[in-house]
Amino acid sequence: MTQVYKKYLDPRVLNRVSALELKARQVVEGIITGLHKSPYHGISVEFAEHREYVPGDEIKHIDWRVYARSDRFFIKQYEEETNMRCYLLLDSSESMLYGSNKTSKLEYSSLLAASLSYLLLQQRDSCGLVTFDSEIRNYLPPRNNPKHFNLILRELELAKNGAKTDIGKVFHDLAERFKKRGLVIIISDLLCDVEKILLGLSHFKHKKHEVIVFHVLDRAELTFPFEDMTLFKGYEEKGDILAEAWTLKQGYLENLNNFMAEIKRNCLGKRVDYVPMVTDEPLELKLSKYLTTRIGRR
Amino acid sequence: MFGLSILNPFLLFFCALASIPVLIHMFHRLRFKEVRWAAMDFLLKAQKKSKSLLKLRHLILLLLRCLSIVLIVFAVSQPLIKAPPGLGLAGRSSTYCVIIIDNSYSMGEKQGNAQLFDRAKEKAADIAGMLKTGDSLSLVTAGWKARAVIGEPTYQLSAAKQELRNLKLGNAGNDLGGALHLAAELIKKKNEVSKEIYIITDCQATAFRTEEKDIKNAFEELSGKAAIFLVKTGAAGSGNNAVANVSFSRELVDMIMPVRITAEVTNYGKKDSLDCIASLYIEDKLKDSKRLLIRSGKTEPVAFYHKFTDSGINTGYIEISADPLMKDNRAYFCVNVKGAVPVLIVDGKPGKKRFEGESGFLSFVFSPFGPEDIGKRNVISASVKDFRLLSADAVNQAKVVVLSNISFLPEEAVPPLDSFVRAGNGVLIFAGDLTNPQYLNTRFYREKSGILPCVIGEKVAPVKEGSTFFIEKVNTEHPLFSKFKESEIKELKKTRFSGFYELKYDAADPSVTVLASFNNGMPAIVAKKCGKGNTIIIATGANRRWSDLVIKPMFLPFMYEAVYFLSSGTEERRNLKIGDKISRTISFLEAQGVRLMTPDNRQAVYRSSISPEGRVLDFDGTDEPGFYRLQLGEKNDAYAVNLDTKYESDTERVDRALLQKLGPKEKFFIIEEGADTRQLITQGRKGIGIWKELLLLAVLLLALESYLAYRFGKRT
């Protein structure tokens, strides 16, 4: 287990992000008091507003002082802060195994997931993990128990199924499965049908979840540094191409950029955070930058 | 339709090399690196989009590469385009071939061990050997004058080859234009599908330049009607010296005074000739030799002084040292050496003492040392006759008659005197006190039909008493004065004349020439060409009463030159050029046993006709340089025939540019010396070689391939 810790908890990352916090920008439903706005108005220290009494309200919540002044019953409402349910959705499809350098996209993504879950658990939020490819491979429900982190790490270690990606199907399935709204963090290379991805994201949004998409790509996928005759053997049974690589470069980059632009545009439209990640970039820098930016936006 | 033939078809096997680009392409495709790739959708989409374009580009490049190789192989295998049958380059169905062989004497140049003409004959034989059964052949020589040796096309090629072997080198210049016209006439008559003309020549530059227009016209006449092969024989000339134009310092050559024999030696080479030796041979015996330095392109005279010892016809030649072209190394000459020239002085006022009569000074001039001197130190044998006693016989025994101060002549002597001049002899007239102009004008001028050059007018005296006339103008171009030095002419001009007869000549008469004029513009000496002979009249008398001419030192040479000039009309024109006609009138007595022998000692066949003067022998076959000897019974005569070196001795070769300019634009093939004549003719026959064009096309395709490869491979 120590080795797993070492593998997924990079001290540099933890050092960098431990001072930060990941807060839900919209209200989330939690079970314990936390950092995030709750949809429930209950007993709390934070006064929210007065509301006219309606039958059924608990009498204990009537503000007697207002009654004394106005001879009308008003209920005193407080804004509740709760902990957040965060769902880490990690793409463990075969395409995530690609890595032009030492780190594959899956490894990088696992590191990211581990770091985030550590951060969330640290701030006493519930954190769950879903690994998926064409279907949900594993589902670890959100817990705020620190011991839950061990389970998450174990799941990350096991997340190497290597099958086709079907994000649409998985996202629809999960959107229905997540009963309470929370923060859905998607870590994937998104290499599947863009329409299905966007429908899936819409579904999450429809269910009032806040969604963050970490789009993890390899540097080689962004630059296509190939020139000579190359046999490209596709992951996820997508076939092979034997060609002089330079002849494909322009078209490939155009297609990739179009795809990324479309994802980004749609994410923006749906108020989904879209964070492109490249595996050769230091995770701590990229993550801290994002978290800092996010804090600034609150 | 245009056909295609290939000279080296076996090389076409190398077309298999065209598969190299394909193999390289395939090999290239086998050498790839393998990459596992996640974002395959984008790649597949990119590939789908560019696949057809890339395939097309690859195909284009591959085709260009393969085509370039095929073109190079094709070019190396030497393909030829065959012209349609109508254009005369068709296959070997039936060919009519005219071989024009240059036999001008420049072809006698020796290069290596053989004469160019022998090599030309070999080439002609080789060409004839390439003909097949059913082909026909004509043979034309291009030496002056072009001649069809085999005019009627012969199918017996072996007989034609024999005729070729018998061809002899000519001694004249080039007549290529004539030969081409002749060939054009010959091919007009033939209906063969394929017609070919072969011109085998040394391409001597002067021949082409001087005949440029004629050759061009002939080529235009032949254009499109036959394939023309110009086969160059011999490399550029290595230099040549030629000797020509032998001349004598005097009209009259005698046995008393040495005569200067001059010839012109020209160096036609590009280097100076430092060790050319010229030798004089008389009657085949070496008399003298001289070493010459002749600059490149220059002509230098070489002079020998020789005193002839035998009277009559003497033959000789000047020979220069050996060079590659031997034909023009000898210049032949014939000279009639005089033993004595009989001069008859007819005195119009004979005196009893020396210098008393009109003939006194003249007799003294012609024989200053007395009668015993004649034939020893003086060639002129002068005799004096009283004008009243002049007879026809006396006239006919002389070569020159001097009429001095004549008032009239016996009637029986007048017609013979006329005939005497017309036969080639001369009359010199001195006017004098007794001169009767009316008589002389009536009897000898006869309205320009007589021997008198002009009408004799009145006496002209000086305006002032005591003043004199003098000679102002002298025609130094006339043979009479041409040999005089300037000092002698000055001396003549200093002569004082106390009076003279006006000489009225017809300026429009081309036979009349004024040789000297007085200071008042009136003629002093007038000459007339009359038949073969000449008459000269001097407007003043031959004594001191009229002028001091007779006591001037130059009077003696003047009189001698006058006698030489007047006696030269009887001399035959014995120095001829190749092709000149020998024409000789002989008396009927001489006509018995006449034989004309050629330089190679063959008896020549001449034409004979009769004229009032006697029998006329005509011979126009002077085609060999050397001596043509005429045997007239016991008398012998000779004619020297020389080459005309003006054009043919210059061995400079015409450049290819001029040949191409003159030749037809199509079907004109120039085969250089040293080239494989047989192969090039085969190429010409089979078609037009296109390998250069193919190679150029291959290079262009390769350049295009490189450009396209760069464009297609431009990595963004």
Interface residues (C-beta under 8 A of the other chain):
Chain A: S95 M96 L97 Y98 K105 D189 L191 D218 E221 F226 E227 D228 M229 T230 L231 F232 K233 G234 Y235 E236 K238 G239 I241 L242 A243 W246 T247 L248 K249 Q250 G251 Y252 E254 N255 L256 F259
Chain B: H28 R29 R31 F32 K33 E34 V35 R36 W37 A38 A39 M40 D41 F42 L43 L44 K45 A46 Q47 K49 S50 L54 G713 R715 T716
